[in-house]
Amino acid sequence: MSSSPASEAPVPSPCCRRCCLDEGDVCLGCGRSLAEILEWNQADGARRRQIVEAALARRKPL
């Protein structure tokens, strides 16, 4: 029995090790912007989910 509130599952990095930035500084592998890639390690779970959603939206047109 845990006395702490249930913690959310960690958000895995969307990195797929195909790192290549386009002219807009967006990774062609995962769809994250350079700013989002640099922010990832300091971002909390909610922010990481936002980053993943934005990256997925960027990749859809491809």
Residue pairs with C-beta under 8 A, 6 or more apart in sequence:
8 45
10 45
11 45
11 48
11 49
11 52
13 30
13 40
14 30
14 31
14 32
14 51
14 52
14 55
14 56
15 29
15 30
15 32
15 37
16 29
16 30
17 29
18 27
18 28
18 29
18 30
19 27
19 29
19 30
20 27
20 28
20 29
21 27
21 28
21 34
22 28
24 33
25 33
25 34
25 35
26 32
26 33
26 34
26 58
27 33
27 34
27 37
30 55
30 59
31 54
31 55
31 56
31 57
31 58
31 59
32 40
32 51
32 54
32 55
33 54
36 51
36 54
36 55
39 47
39 51
40 48
40 51
43 51
